Amino acid sequence: MSTQQELRDRRRKRLRFQLRRKAGGRPRLSVFRSGKNIYAQVIDDAAGRTLAAASSLDKEFRAGGTTGANRDAASAVGKLVAQRATAAGVTQVVFDRGSYLYHGRVKALAEAAREGGLSF
């Protein structure tokens, strides 16, 4: 039997392989969520560097006293990463949800990033 972590790793590798095949040179919007926080990065895989990043640990969120464990914080992180990406000159990305389902906080982040000006 495979452990839960092994299954997640296999899903993540399978998804990233498909994304690289279909990306067409576009940067990747990668999402990571933990129990308390959510993180998003726009990554240029060709150059191997991060173009923009935002998380629920940024100063704006810590000052408000909220955590990243709800959809409201996830949508705020999505808007923030979209603002930072457009400031860096990125408007088209490929959405990398990792091994997470497109549901809940991940979906809220993606929809807020779309509203913020990113297209995927």
Summary of the structure (lengths in Angstrom):
residues: 120
radius of gyration: 14.2
end to end distance: 35.9
largest distance: 46.5
contacts: 378
relative contact order: 0.20
helix: 45%
strand: 21%
